[in-house]
C-alpha cells in the first residue's frame, strides 16, 4: 500500500501540532501550514527529529493564494492526499456594539472560507484516495461554541456553527465517493488561544491537545462503512 499523506493547517502549535505528530506516528507524510515562518520551521524540525517526513509551508489561511500554495506544494512533494485537517482558526472577542469589521472578516475568512476553499482545491486528490480505499478523511475544527454559542465570542461561535453545518453538507455530498468529514467540537483546550479564560478555568482543568489528537487516531482505524460526523469534547460537568 502506498504511504499515505496528510495536510494539517495551523500545524505549528497546539492542537494542529499534536494532530500532525499523531499522523506521523501512524505512518503519514505530513504537510503542515501556518502563518509564522519561524514558529512553523521550529515545529517542522521537532517533527522531523521524531522521524516524520514533513513539508512546511508558511501561508496565511485568510488569503486564497496561501491556500493554493499549501495544496500545490503538498501535491508536488507527496502526490496524494488521504487526510485533510482544517485546524487553523482565530477567535476575537467583542460585544455586539464593538465588532471591528476587520476582525469580523478575519474570523470568517480563516475559520470558514478557508475550509470551503481547501475542499475545493483538494477535491481531486481526496477523490483519488476515496476511490482507492473508501476512507479519505477531512477533519474540520469547530468548537463547543458552535454547539452552544457564547456572548462576546458571538462571531467566533457563528463561524464554528457554520463549520458544523458545512461538515454535514460535505458528508451528504461526498460520502458516496469514499470521502468522510468530521467536525471536532472541543471546549477549552490548554493552548495559548485560551489564555484569556485561564483565570476562570485553570489550565489543569482544560482539555489537552492530545485528547483531540487521539480522536483522530481512532478515526483512522474505523472501517469505510462507518462515518462519524461529529465529536464533542467536554470537561467533566460541562453542558451544552
N, C-alpha and C positions, 0 to 999 in steps of 0.2 A: 504494500500500500504506500503511495507517495506520502512524504512527510507533509502534514497539514500546516496551514498558515493562518495568522490572525492579525487584525488591526485593533489597537486599543487607543482611543483618543483620551487626552488627559492622563497619559500613561506615565508621567514623570514623578507622580507622588500620590499619596493617599490610596483611595480605592483603585484607581487605574493602575498604579504600580503593583499593588497586591494581585490584581487580576492578571497583569502581564506575567508576573512571577509564576502564578499557578499554570497559566497556559504553557510557559516554558517547561515547567516540571512535567507537564503532560505531553511533551514532545513537539509542541508547536514552534514554528519560527514566527517571530512577532515583530510587527512594525508598531512602534509607539510614537505618538504625536503629542506635542504640547507647544504652548506659545513661547516659552522662555528657553532659548537655546542652551544656556549654561546649566539650568536645572535638568533639562532633558538629557544632556550629554552625561551628567553625573549618574542619572538613573540608568541610562543605557550601559555605562561602564560597569555599574554594580550588577546588572543582569547578565552581562557578558561574562563577568567573573564567576557566575554560577553555571556557566556553560550553555547559556541560552543564546541562540542566534537572533540577533536584534538588528533591525533597521530603525534609525531615529530620524524623524522629520519634524523640524521646527515649523509650525504653521499656526495661524490664527483661525480657529474654527468659526469665527464670525464672518470670515471672508471666503467666498466661493473659490477663489484662486488657491487658497490654502488647502481646502478640501481636495481640489483637483491634484495638488502636489502630493498629498499623502497617498492617494489612491494610485497615482501614476508611479511613484517611487516603489510602492509595495508591489505593484504588478511587475515592474521591471526586475525587482530583486527576487521575488518568490513565485510569481506566475500563477498563483491560485489564492483563493480566499475561502476559508471554511467557517471562520468565526469573525464577526464584526462586533466590537464593543463600543457603543456610543456613550462614553463616560464623561467627556468634557462638559462642564456646566459652570454656571455662575449665578450667585444669588445676591441681590442688592435690596436691602430692606428700606421701606419708606411708607409713610401714611398716604392715604388716597389723595390728599391735597398737596403732597410734596414730591410726587414722582417726577423725576427728570427724564425727558424724552430720550436722551442718550442711554440712560440706564434701562429704560423700558426696552429699547431696541436691542441693546446688548444681550439681555436675558432672552428675548425672543429669538435672536439670531443664533446664539450659542446653544441654548437649551432645546430649541425646537427646529428652527430652519436647518441647522447643520445636520440633524438626524435625517430629515427628508432628503437633503442633498446627498448625504452619504449612501442612503438606499439607492438613489438614482444612479450614482456613479459606480457603485459596487455591484449592481444587479447582475451584470453579465457574469462576473466571477462567482457570485453566490449561486446563480443558476447552474453553472458548471459543477460546482460542488454538490448542489442538491441533486442534480442528475446522476452524479457518481455514487453518492452514499445516502441520499434522502435525509441528511441530518445537518445541513447548513444551519447556522445559528446566528441570530442577531440579538445582542443584549442591549437594551436601552435603559440608561439610568434615569429612572423617575425619582420619586421621593414619597415618603409618607405624607408630605404636604400636598401631593397630588391627589391623595385619597381623603385627606382632611385639611382643606385649605385654611391658611392661617392669616390673621391680620398682620399688617406690617410686611409680611412676606407674600402679599397678595399676587404680585406679578409672577414671582417665582412659583408659587403654588399653581397659578393658571397654566404656566408653561409645562409643569410636570403633569398636571391633569391631561393636558393635550398629548404629552408623550405616551401616557397610558392609552388614550383613545387611538393614537396613531399605531401603536403596537397591536392593538386588537384588529384594526383595519388591515394591517400587513399580514396578520395570520390568515384572515379571510381571503386575502388576495394571493398569497404566495405559498401557503401550506401545500397546495397541490403540486408545487414544483420542488418539494423537498426542502423548503426554507422555513424555519421556525423563528418566531420572535418572542421575546420575553421582556417584560418591564420589571426591573428591580425597584422596589419601593421601600428604601430604608428610612428609619427615623434618624436621630442624631448619631453620627459616626465620629469617632475620635480622630479628627483630622484638623488641619489649620482652617478649614472652611467653617468649623463650628466654634471657633474661639469666642465669638460674640455671645454665646449662650453658656459658656462653661462656668460662669459664676452661679448660674441657676441649676444647670445639670453638670455635675462634676464629670471630668473625663473618664474616670474609672467606672462610671455608670453608663457610659455610652457604648454603642455597638463598636466592634473592632473591624478594621478593614478586612481582616481575614474571614470574618463572618460572611461578608459579601462575596469574597473571592471563592470561598469553599462552596458556595451555592453554584457557582459556575462549574466547578469540578464535578458536582453532581449532575448538572445538565449535560455535560459532555458524555455521560455514561448512559443516559436514557435511550431507549430504542427509537427508531424512526416512527413508530406507532404512537409515541407519547409526545404531546405538546403541552407545555406548561406556560401559560400566557402571562403569568404574573407571580411574583414572590414578594410578600410583605415582610419586612424585618422590623420588629418592635422590641423595645425594652420591656422587662417584666412589669406588668400592671398598666402598661400604656394602652390607651384605647384610641380607636379611630373615630 
